[in-house]
């Protein structure tokens, strides 16, 4: 089981870790050409801080309920797969953000779906 499950879990956790740092990269990446997240969405530094903070708020709010659902109602294999699928969909949604509200909503949902991932593993 360790040869089949552990590498997959490690790979998913690596992607999770990379995803958490992506918002910082998108703030600065391509800023000299006007294609950074801040310039594309016309966000201020305060709005950026709010969007980043909402991830942590959602993560804290949904960590326990997510694991409670996994323990009581849904098998871990199905629950983790659902969380990863939804997390991936909302992460891909960042390709089309155009304003602060969209960034904030996506960051909140990403935090919500990532909340149950690490404890569930």
PyMOL CGO cylinders between C-alpha atoms (Angstrom):
from pymol import cmd
from pymol.cgo import CYLINDER

trace = [
    CYLINDER, 0.00, 0.00, 0.00, 2.86, 2.38, 0.72, 0.3, 1, 1, 1, 1, 1, 1,
    CYLINDER, 2.86, 2.38, 0.72, 4.17, 2.08, -2.83, 0.3, 1, 1, 1, 1, 1, 1,
    CYLINDER, 4.17, 2.08, -2.83, 0.77, 2.96, -4.30, 0.3, 1, 1, 1, 1, 1, 1,
    CYLINDER, 0.77, 2.96, -4.30, -0.73, 5.46, -1.88, 0.3, 1, 1, 1, 1, 1, 1,
    CYLINDER, -0.73, 5.46, -1.88, 2.21, 7.36, -0.41, 0.3, 1, 1, 1, 1, 1, 1,
    CYLINDER, 2.21, 7.36, -0.41, 3.67, 8.66, -3.73, 0.3, 1, 1, 1, 1, 1, 1,
    CYLINDER, 3.67, 8.66, -3.73, 0.21, 9.82, -4.81, 0.3, 1, 1, 1, 1, 1, 1,
    CYLINDER, 0.21, 9.82, -4.81, -0.35, 11.58, -1.50, 0.3, 1, 1, 1, 1, 1, 1,
    CYLINDER, -0.35, 11.58, -1.50, 3.09, 13.20, -1.69, 0.3, 1, 1, 1, 1, 1, 1,
    CYLINDER, 3.09, 13.20, -1.69, 2.39, 14.39, -5.24, 0.3, 1, 1, 1, 1, 1, 1,
    CYLINDER, 2.39, 14.39, -5.24, -0.97, 15.88, -4.24, 0.3, 1, 1, 1, 1, 1, 1,
    CYLINDER, -0.97, 15.88, -4.24, 0.57, 17.61, -1.24, 0.3, 1, 1, 1, 1, 1, 1,
    CYLINDER, 0.57, 17.61, -1.24, 3.29, 19.07, -3.45, 0.3, 1, 1, 1, 1, 1, 1,
    CYLINDER, 3.29, 19.07, -3.45, 0.62, 20.51, -5.74, 0.3, 1, 1, 1, 1, 1, 1,
    CYLINDER, 0.62, 20.51, -5.74, -1.20, 21.83, -2.67, 0.3, 1, 1, 1, 1, 1, 1,
    CYLINDER, -1.20, 21.83, -2.67, 1.97, 23.54, -1.46, 0.3, 1, 1, 1, 1, 1, 1,
    CYLINDER, 1.97, 23.54, -1.46, 2.67, 25.05, -4.89, 0.3, 1, 1, 1, 1, 1, 1,
    CYLINDER, 2.67, 25.05, -4.89, -0.89, 26.34, -5.11, 0.3, 1, 1, 1, 1, 1, 1,
    CYLINDER, -0.89, 26.34, -5.11, -0.56, 28.25, -1.85, 0.3, 1, 1, 1, 1, 1, 1,
    CYLINDER, -0.56, 28.25, -1.85, 2.40, 30.19, -3.20, 0.3, 1, 1, 1, 1, 1, 1,
    CYLINDER, 2.40, 30.19, -3.20, 0.89, 30.93, -6.58, 0.3, 1, 1, 1, 1, 1, 1,
    CYLINDER, 0.89, 30.93, -6.58, -0.97, 34.05, -5.49, 0.3, 1, 1, 1, 1, 1, 1,
    CYLINDER, -0.97, 34.05, -5.49, 2.30, 35.64, -4.43, 0.3, 1, 1, 1, 1, 1, 1,
    CYLINDER, 2.30, 35.64, -4.43, 3.88, 34.76, -7.75, 0.3, 1, 1, 1, 1, 1, 1,
    CYLINDER, 3.88, 34.76, -7.75, 0.93, 36.15, -9.68, 0.3, 1, 1, 1, 1, 1, 1,
    CYLINDER, 0.93, 36.15, -9.68, 1.20, 39.46, -7.82, 0.3, 1, 1, 1, 1, 1, 1,
    CYLINDER, 1.20, 39.46, -7.82, 4.70, 40.11, -9.13, 0.3, 1, 1, 1, 1, 1, 1,
    CYLINDER, 4.70, 40.11, -9.13, 5.01, 37.99, -12.25, 0.3, 1, 1, 1, 1, 1, 1,
    CYLINDER, 5.01, 37.99, -12.25, 4.98, 40.05, -15.46, 0.3, 1, 1, 1, 1, 1, 1,
    CYLINDER, 4.98, 40.05, -15.46, 4.54, 43.32, -13.57, 0.3, 1, 1, 1, 1, 1, 1,
    CYLINDER, 4.54, 43.32, -13.57, 6.96, 45.05, -15.94, 0.3, 1, 1, 1, 1, 1, 1,
    CYLINDER, 6.96, 45.05, -15.94, 4.68, 44.30, -18.90, 0.3, 1, 1, 1, 1, 1, 1,
    CYLINDER, 4.68, 44.30, -18.90, 1.43, 45.15, -17.10, 0.3, 1, 1, 1, 1, 1, 1,
    CYLINDER, 1.43, 45.15, -17.10, 0.23, 41.57, -16.96, 0.3, 1, 1, 1, 1, 1, 1,
    CYLINDER, 0.23, 41.57, -16.96, 0.43, 40.89, -13.21, 0.3, 1, 1, 1, 1, 1, 1,
    CYLINDER, 0.43, 40.89, -13.21, -2.60, 39.98, -11.13, 0.3, 1, 1, 1, 1, 1, 1,
    CYLINDER, -2.60, 39.98, -11.13, -2.60, 43.40, -9.49, 0.3, 1, 1, 1, 1, 1, 1,
    CYLINDER, -2.60, 43.40, -9.49, -2.62, 45.27, -12.79, 0.3, 1, 1, 1, 1, 1, 1,
    CYLINDER, -2.62, 45.27, -12.79, -5.03, 42.97, -14.62, 0.3, 1, 1, 1, 1, 1, 1,
    CYLINDER, -5.03, 42.97, -14.62, -7.64, 43.19, -11.84, 0.3, 1, 1, 1, 1, 1, 1,
    CYLINDER, -7.64, 43.19, -11.84, -6.90, 46.79, -10.74, 0.3, 1, 1, 1, 1, 1, 1,
    CYLINDER, -6.90, 46.79, -10.74, -6.49, 45.61, -7.14, 0.3, 1, 1, 1, 1, 1, 1,
    CYLINDER, -6.49, 45.61, -7.14, -4.91, 47.69, -4.41, 0.3, 1, 1, 1, 1, 1, 1,
    CYLINDER, -4.91, 47.69, -4.41, -2.51, 46.27, -1.84, 0.3, 1, 1, 1, 1, 1, 1,
    CYLINDER, -2.51, 46.27, -1.84, -5.33, 46.24, 0.75, 0.3, 1, 1, 1, 1, 1, 1,
    CYLINDER, -5.33, 46.24, 0.75, -7.61, 44.28, -1.58, 0.3, 1, 1, 1, 1, 1, 1,
    CYLINDER, -7.61, 44.28, -1.58, -4.78, 41.85, -2.27, 0.3, 1, 1, 1, 1, 1, 1,
    CYLINDER, -4.78, 41.85, -2.27, -4.25, 41.36, 1.46, 0.3, 1, 1, 1, 1, 1, 1,
    CYLINDER, -4.25, 41.36, 1.46, -7.97, 40.70, 1.93, 0.3, 1, 1, 1, 1, 1, 1,
    CYLINDER, -7.97, 40.70, 1.93, -7.99, 38.10, -0.85, 0.3, 1, 1, 1, 1, 1, 1,
    CYLINDER, -7.99, 38.10, -0.85, -4.96, 36.37, 0.63, 0.3, 1, 1, 1, 1, 1, 1,
    CYLINDER, -4.96, 36.37, 0.63, -6.44, 36.46, 4.14, 0.3, 1, 1, 1, 1, 1, 1,
    CYLINDER, -6.44, 36.46, 4.14, -9.77, 35.02, 3.07, 0.3, 1, 1, 1, 1, 1, 1,
    CYLINDER, -9.77, 35.02, 3.07, -8.00, 31.83, 2.09, 0.3, 1, 1, 1, 1, 1, 1,
    CYLINDER, -8.00, 31.83, 2.09, -6.88, 31.39, 5.70, 0.3, 1, 1, 1, 1, 1, 1,
    CYLINDER, -6.88, 31.39, 5.70, -10.33, 32.24, 7.04, 0.3, 1, 1, 1, 1, 1, 1,
    CYLINDER, -10.33, 32.24, 7.04, -12.00, 29.65, 4.81, 0.3, 1, 1, 1, 1, 1, 1,
    CYLINDER, -12.00, 29.65, 4.81, -9.32, 27.11, 5.66, 0.3, 1, 1, 1, 1, 1, 1,
    CYLINDER, -9.32, 27.11, 5.66, -9.92, 27.60, 9.39, 0.3, 1, 1, 1, 1, 1, 1,
    CYLINDER, -9.92, 27.60, 9.39, -13.71, 27.53, 9.09, 0.3, 1, 1, 1, 1, 1, 1,
    CYLINDER, -13.71, 27.53, 9.09, -14.02, 24.41, 6.95, 0.3, 1, 1, 1, 1, 1, 1,
    CYLINDER, -14.02, 24.41, 6.95, -11.21, 22.19, 8.24, 0.3, 1, 1, 1, 1, 1, 1,
    CYLINDER, -11.21, 22.19, 8.24, -13.23, 20.51, 11.00, 0.3, 1, 1, 1, 1, 1, 1,
    CYLINDER, -13.23, 20.51, 11.00, -16.55, 20.23, 9.08, 0.3, 1, 1, 1, 1, 1, 1,
    CYLINDER, -16.55, 20.23, 9.08, -14.77, 18.72, 6.10, 0.3, 1, 1, 1, 1, 1, 1,
    CYLINDER, -14.77, 18.72, 6.10, -13.20, 16.01, 8.21, 0.3, 1, 1, 1, 1, 1, 1,
    CYLINDER, -13.20, 16.01, 8.21, -16.47, 15.42, 10.02, 0.3, 1, 1, 1, 1, 1, 1,
    CYLINDER, -16.47, 15.42, 10.02, -18.19, 14.83, 6.68, 0.3, 1, 1, 1, 1, 1, 1,
    CYLINDER, -18.19, 14.83, 6.68, -15.42, 12.47, 5.64, 0.3, 1, 1, 1, 1, 1, 1,
    CYLINDER, -15.42, 12.47, 5.64, -15.64, 10.52, 8.88, 0.3, 1, 1, 1, 1, 1, 1,
    CYLINDER, -15.64, 10.52, 8.88, -19.44, 10.27, 9.03, 0.3, 1, 1, 1, 1, 1, 1,
    CYLINDER, -19.44, 10.27, 9.03, -20.86, 10.31, 5.53, 0.3, 1, 1, 1, 1, 1, 1,
    CYLINDER, -20.86, 10.31, 5.53, -18.39, 9.84, 2.68, 0.3, 1, 1, 1, 1, 1, 1,
    CYLINDER, -18.39, 9.84, 2.68, -15.51, 7.41, 2.22, 0.3, 1, 1, 1, 1, 1, 1,
    CYLINDER, -15.51, 7.41, 2.22, -12.12, 9.13, 2.38, 0.3, 1, 1, 1, 1, 1, 1,
    CYLINDER, -12.12, 9.13, 2.38, -11.22, 8.07, -1.15, 0.3, 1, 1, 1, 1, 1, 1,
    CYLINDER, -11.22, 8.07, -1.15, -14.31, 9.71, -2.59, 0.3, 1, 1, 1, 1, 1, 1,
    CYLINDER, -14.31, 9.71, -2.59, -14.17, 12.77, -0.35, 0.3, 1, 1, 1, 1, 1, 1,
    CYLINDER, -14.17, 12.77, -0.35, -10.51, 13.54, -1.06, 0.3, 1, 1, 1, 1, 1, 1,
    CYLINDER, -10.51, 13.54, -1.06, -11.08, 13.03, -4.78, 0.3, 1, 1, 1, 1, 1, 1,
    CYLINDER, -11.08, 13.03, -4.78, -14.03, 15.42, -4.67, 0.3, 1, 1, 1, 1, 1, 1,
    CYLINDER, -14.03, 15.42, -4.67, -12.01, 18.01, -2.75, 0.3, 1, 1, 1, 1, 1, 1,
    CYLINDER, -12.01, 18.01, -2.75, -9.13, 17.76, -5.22, 0.3, 1, 1, 1, 1, 1, 1,
    CYLINDER, -9.13, 17.76, -5.22, -11.45, 18.01, -8.21, 0.3, 1, 1, 1, 1, 1, 1,
    CYLINDER, -11.45, 18.01, -8.21, -13.21, 21.10, -6.89, 0.3, 1, 1, 1, 1, 1, 1,
    CYLINDER, -13.21, 21.10, -6.89, -9.94, 22.65, -5.74, 0.3, 1, 1, 1, 1, 1, 1,
    CYLINDER, -9.94, 22.65, -5.74, -8.53, 22.11, -9.25, 0.3, 1, 1, 1, 1, 1, 1,
    CYLINDER, -8.53, 22.11, -9.25, -11.58, 23.61, -10.94, 0.3, 1, 1, 1, 1, 1, 1,
    CYLINDER, -11.58, 23.61, -10.94, -11.43, 26.76, -8.83, 0.3, 1, 1, 1, 1, 1, 1,
    CYLINDER, -11.43, 26.76, -8.83, -7.68, 27.04, -9.31, 0.3, 1, 1, 1, 1, 1, 1,
    CYLINDER, -7.68, 27.04, -9.31, -8.13, 26.87, -13.08, 0.3, 1, 1, 1, 1, 1, 1,
    CYLINDER, -8.13, 26.87, -13.08, -10.76, 29.58, -12.69, 0.3, 1, 1, 1, 1, 1, 1,
    CYLINDER, -10.76, 29.58, -12.69, -7.97, 32.01, -11.88, 0.3, 1, 1, 1, 1, 1, 1,
    CYLINDER, -7.97, 32.01, -11.88, -7.14, 32.08, -15.58, 0.3, 1, 1, 1, 1, 1, 1,
    CYLINDER, -7.14, 32.08, -15.58, -10.22, 34.21, -16.18, 0.3, 1, 1, 1, 1, 1, 1,
    CYLINDER, -10.22, 34.21, -16.18, -10.33, 36.59, -13.22, 0.3, 1, 1, 1, 1, 1, 1,
    CYLINDER, -10.33, 36.59, -13.22, -10.95, 40.21, -14.09, 0.3, 1, 1, 1, 1, 1, 1,
    CYLINDER, -10.95, 40.21, -14.09, -11.63, 41.98, -10.79, 0.3, 1, 1, 1, 1, 1, 1,
    CYLINDER, -11.63, 41.98, -10.79, -11.15, 41.90, -7.03, 0.3, 1, 1, 1, 1, 1, 1,
    CYLINDER, -11.15, 41.90, -7.03, -14.49, 40.20, -6.32, 0.3, 1, 1, 1, 1, 1, 1,
    CYLINDER, -14.49, 40.20, -6.32, -13.65, 37.23, -8.54, 0.3, 1, 1, 1, 1, 1, 1,
    CYLINDER, -13.65, 37.23, -8.54, -10.22, 36.82, -6.94, 0.3, 1, 1, 1, 1, 1, 1,
    CYLINDER, -10.22, 36.82, -6.94, -11.73, 36.98, -3.46, 0.3, 1, 1, 1, 1, 1, 1,
    CYLINDER, -11.73, 36.98, -3.46, -14.46, 34.45, -4.20, 0.3, 1, 1, 1, 1, 1, 1,
    CYLINDER, -14.46, 34.45, -4.20, -12.03, 32.03, -5.84, 0.3, 1, 1, 1, 1, 1, 1,
    CYLINDER, -12.03, 32.03, -5.84, -9.54, 32.32, -2.96, 0.3, 1, 1, 1, 1, 1, 1,
    CYLINDER, -9.54, 32.32, -2.96, -12.32, 31.65, -0.44, 0.3, 1, 1, 1, 1, 1, 1,
    CYLINDER, -12.32, 31.65, -0.44, -13.49, 28.53, -2.28, 0.3, 1, 1, 1, 1, 1, 1,
    CYLINDER, -13.49, 28.53, -2.28, -9.94, 27.28, -2.77, 0.3, 1, 1, 1, 1, 1, 1,
    CYLINDER, -9.94, 27.28, -2.77, -9.38, 27.64, 0.97, 0.3, 1, 1, 1, 1, 1, 1,
    CYLINDER, -9.38, 27.64, 0.97, -12.64, 25.82, 1.63, 0.3, 1, 1, 1, 1, 1, 1,
    CYLINDER, -12.64, 25.82, 1.63, -11.70, 22.84, -0.53, 0.3, 1, 1, 1, 1, 1, 1,
    CYLINDER, -11.70, 22.84, -0.53, -8.08, 22.69, 0.59, 0.3, 1, 1, 1, 1, 1, 1,
    CYLINDER, -8.08, 22.69, 0.59, -9.17, 22.73, 4.25, 0.3, 1, 1, 1, 1, 1, 1,
    CYLINDER, -9.17, 22.73, 4.25, -10.05, 19.06, 4.38, 0.3, 1, 1, 1, 1, 1, 1,
    CYLINDER, -10.05, 19.06, 4.38, -7.19, 17.86, 2.24, 0.3, 1, 1, 1, 1, 1, 1,
    CYLINDER, -7.19, 17.86, 2.24, -4.20, 17.74, 4.57, 0.3, 1, 1, 1, 1, 1, 1,
    CYLINDER, -4.20, 17.74, 4.57, -6.04, 16.51, 7.69, 0.3, 1, 1, 1, 1, 1, 1,
    CYLINDER, -6.04, 16.51, 7.69, -7.92, 14.03, 5.54, 0.3, 1, 1, 1, 1, 1, 1,
    CYLINDER, -7.92, 14.03, 5.54, -4.69, 12.62, 4.19, 0.3, 1, 1, 1, 1, 1, 1,
]
cmd.load_cgo(trace, "trace")
